[in-house]
């Protein structure tokens, strides 16, 4: 899988991906966004320095999905996956799992946990995250539910000493 950071000029590609996943938008009770709506959404997302938008391509160079995540949200040390979307004709091929495992292997330093939001009433989405080791974290229905996975702490230095930091 090849991952490309999304730039504004990629908005037509993202729009094409959205059109290839109408079931996702139907699940949310909305229509597939227009190209101008996608362009505006990408513009707004790119203004947030914590947000990362990525396009996912298979080894043949075909667009298969997108990943939208935000660092240090909702709190410091969190990495939230706002949306992982795989084209409908490429779902159930392990591509979503591959994208998540790649993200987990390349989290920014200081990341303590990864959160995944599941929009709407989406039991299939919830099962996907649970199969990857994420557990239910927060109920914000009817809009979304959140799943979380703590990341493995780095090994302690020789001697096993820990540092305790006092807080106010």
C-alpha positions in Angstrom: 0.0 0.0 0.0 1.2 3.5 -0.9 0.2 6.4 1.2 0.2 10.0 -0.2 -0.4 13.1 1.9 -3.5 14.7 0.5 -3.2 18.3 -0.9 -5.9 20.6 -2.2 -5.2 19.5 -5.8 -6.1 15.9 -4.8 -9.7 16.9 -4.0 -11.1 15.5 -7.3 -9.5 12.1 -6.4 -11.1 12.2 -2.9 -14.4 13.1 -4.5 -14.0 10.0 -6.9 -13.3 7.9 -3.8 -16.4 9.2 -2.1 -18.5 8.4 -5.2 -17.1 4.8 -5.0 -18.4 4.5 -1.4 -22.0 5.7 -1.5 -23.0 3.2 1.2 -21.0 5.1 3.7 -22.9 8.3 3.1 -26.2 6.4 2.9 -25.4 5.0 6.4 -25.0 8.6 7.6 -28.3 9.6 5.9 -26.5 12.0 3.5 -25.7 12.1 -0.1 -22.2 11.9 -1.6 -20.7 15.4 -1.3 -20.2 17.4 -4.4 -16.7 18.2 -5.7 -17.0 21.8 -4.5 -18.0 20.5 -1.0 -15.0 18.2 -0.9 -12.7 21.0 -2.0 -14.0 23.2 0.8 -13.7 20.4 3.4 -10.1 19.7 2.3 -9.2 23.4 2.4 -10.6 23.6 6.0 -8.8 20.4 7.1 -5.5 21.6 5.7 -5.7 24.7 7.9 -5.4 22.5 11.0 -1.7 21.7 11.7 -2.7 18.6 13.8 -4.8 17.1 11.0 -3.4 14.6 8.4 -5.3 13.6 5.3 -3.9 10.7 3.3 -4.8 8.9 0.1 -4.3 5.2 0.0 -3.2 3.5 -3.3 -2.7 -0.2 -4.0 0.6 -1.5 -5.5 -0.8 -1.0 -9.0 -1.4 2.7 -8.3 -5.2 2.5 -8.0 -6.9 4.7 -5.4 -8.4 2.4 -2.8 -9.1 4.6 0.2 -8.4 7.6 2.4 -7.4 8.2 6.0 -8.2 11.3 8.0 -6.6 11.6 11.4 -5.8 14.3 14.0 -2.8 14.4 16.4 -3.2 15.4 20.0 -7.0 15.2 19.8 -9.1 15.0 21.9 -6.1 15.4 24.3 -2.3 15.4 24.3 -0.9 12.0 23.3 -4.1 11.0 21.4 -4.2 10.2 17.7 -7.8 10.2 16.5 -8.8 8.5 13.3 -11.7 10.6 12.0 -12.3 8.5 9.0 -10.8 5.4 7.3 -12.7 4.9 4.1 -12.1 2.0 1.6 -13.8 1.9 -1.8 -16.7 -0.4 -1.6 -15.5 -2.7 -4.4 -12.2 -3.2 -2.4 -13.6 -3.7 1.1 -13.2 -7.1 2.9 -9.7 -7.6 1.3 -7.7 -6.6 4.4 -6.9 -3.2 3.1 -8.4 -1.3 6.0 -6.5 -3.5 8.4 -3.3 -2.9 6.5 -3.8 0.9 6.6 -4.4 0.8 10.4 -1.4 -1.4 11.1 0.8 1.0 9.0 -0.6 4.0 10.9 0.1 2.2 14.2 3.6 1.5 13.2 4.3 5.1 12.3 2.6 7.2 15.0 4.2 10.4 16.0 6.5 10.4 19.1 4.5 10.9 22.3 1.4 9.1 21.1 -0.1 7.2 24.0 -3.3 5.9 22.3 -5.2 5.8 19.1 -8.9 6.5 19.0 -11.2 5.6 16.1 -14.6 7.3 15.6 -17.4 5.3 14.2 -20.1 7.6 12.8 -23.8 6.8 12.9 -25.3 3.4 13.6 -22.5 1.3 12.1 -22.1 -2.2 13.7 -19.9 -3.3 10.9 -17.5 -0.4 11.6 -17.5 -1.2 15.3 -16.7 -4.9 14.6 -13.8 -3.8 12.4 -12.2 -1.8 15.2 -12.8 -4.5 17.8 -11.1 -7.1 15.6 -8.1 -4.8 15.5 -7.8 -4.7 19.3 -9.7 -1.4 19.9 -12.2 -1.3 22.7 -15.3 0.7 23.2 -14.4 4.0 24.8 -17.2 6.6 24.5 -20.8 6.6 23.5 -21.7 9.9 21.7 -24.7 8.5 19.9 -26.6 9.1 17.8 -23.6 10.9 16.1 -20.8 8.5 16.9 -19.1 6.0 19.1 -15.4 6.0 19.9 -13.0 3.0 20.2 -9.5 3.2 21.7 -6.3 1.3 21.7 -3.5 2.2 24.1 -0.1 1.9 22.6 2.6 -0.3 24.2 4.7 1.7 26.6 8.4 1.8 25.8 10.6 -0.5 27.9 12.0 0.9 31.1 15.7 1.7 31.2 18.0 -0.8 32.8 17.3 -1.1 36.5 13.6 -0.4 36.0 13.6 3.0 37.7 10.6 5.2 36.9 10.3 8.9 37.1 7.4 10.4 38.9 6.4 13.9 37.9 4.4 16.0 40.4 1.4 17.9 39.0 -0.3 21.0 40.3 
